[in-house]
Amino acid sequence: MKILVVCGSGLGSSFMLELNVKKAMKELGIDAEVTHTDLTTAKSEQADYYIGSGDIMDQLSGDHKTISLKNMFNMDELKQALQANIAEA
């Protein structure tokens, strides 16, 4: 499984969220490749799930499976979102 963490510029916030996603996935016992990128690149890159803030995920909705977060640095929200969406797969 591949998870792509997305932010507007693909630098700071997506990198920090990538680290949190990796930590949460490990705690949940889910194996996945997790990387980060900017919004423009994400539109053409293949992944099983795309994670980011709601405004960024709104721009990816449609053909992409997105996970929108209100607070990208809230570990509880992140874990709940991962469990809810990954469990569906």
PEUR-V927098 format. One record per backbone hydrogen bond with DSSP energy under -1.0 kcal/mol. CO is the residue of the C=O (numbers start at 1). NH is the residue of the N-H. Records with the same first field share a line. If there is no record, write none. Layout:
# PEUR-V927098
CO=NH ; NH
This chain:
# PEUR-V927098
1=33
2=48 ; 49
3=35
4=51
5=37
7=39
11=15
12=16
13=17
14=18
15=19
16=20
17=21
18=22
19=23
20=24
21=25
22=26
23=27
24=28
25=30
33=3
35=5
37=7
38=42
39=43
41=44
49=4
50=67
51=6
52=69
53=57
54=58
57=60 ; 61
65=50
67=52
69=54
71=74
74=78
75=79
76=80
77=81
78=82
79=83
80=84
81=85
82=86
83=87
